[in-house]
Amino acid sequence: MGTDVFNKVEKINSELFTLTYGALVTQLIKDYEDIEQVNIKLEQMGYNIGIRLIEEFLAKSNIGRCADFMETAEVIAKVGFKMFLGVTATVIDQDPDKREFHLILDDNPLIDFVELPEQYKHKLYYSNILCGVIRGALEMVQMKVKCTFMKCTLSDETSSDIKVVLEEVLSDMIPVGYD
Amino acid sequence: MIYSLYILNKAGTLIFQNDFGPTEKLSLNAYIRLGSTFHGLHAIASNLSPTTESSSGIDVIETETFKLHCFQSPTGIKFFIVADPNHPSVDEILRGIYELYADYVLKNPFYEIEMQIRCDLFDYKLARLLKVNTTND
């Protein structure tokens, strides 16, 4: 499924992509100096991308509404990540209430050449833009989520781990016929 | 023959309208009114469902002289086309238009979301899509 859609979408040179993102992050660090601000800005940029990207995702993948949040998790990990980043993520630690899951990124094209200097480790979430993208995209399909980086391989942790928590289903925003 | 295309945002406001072919032009206000009216009718239709689940709203309206096909995305954007009653592939065209919208409207960083669509590239691609489909008929 993810591979089919991946084959359909336009590709760019991944190094150009990685370098552009690197330039963006380093510029933000120069501009804001405060690392926490950089994390916030990256997340906001991601949000603005996510609210647009969701339509492309829906248009090209032909996926309808998910039955529950766990299906959403699988779709993000297997189709969403594949379609836009060319990699898939693994879903772990789903909670029994179906309101929370973790995405493990084994391969992340954003960090291909990146070595984080000591002073940024455990402070800068380099790929925090991904959190924003997920939050923005899900908000457009009426799910308000909180999305945070728990671990990052750049800070010498074992894996890249994004936690997604469903805060609320915006039921009065659901378009007619989809409820 | 496709007569016209309307795009409504989540709130039911007309954000794009274009006529193709020899249709009678209405005033801009009339188009806006038509769009909002359809948005209301669509919502009513969905509530009219006799079963416990709500229906998908209006998919198709057929008359002797035209038919109207509507496609609603899970985000709530509605696209509807007024076409010749014998047109064979309106639904595919609607899907195609949704893809064009995702590509050439939303990826334009200067397009403000939920606002009027004024993108030349979208107009151009739309014209091409409809042209290909007319020659195929």
Interface residues (C-beta under 8 A of the other chain):
Chain A: I51 R52 L53 I54 E55 E56 L58 A59 K60 G64 R65 M140 V141 M173 I174 P175 V176 G177 Y178 D179
Chain B: K10 H42 A43 S46 N47 S54 S55 S56 G57 Q72 S73 P74 T75 G76 I77 R95 Y98 E99 Y101 A102 D103 L106 K107 I113
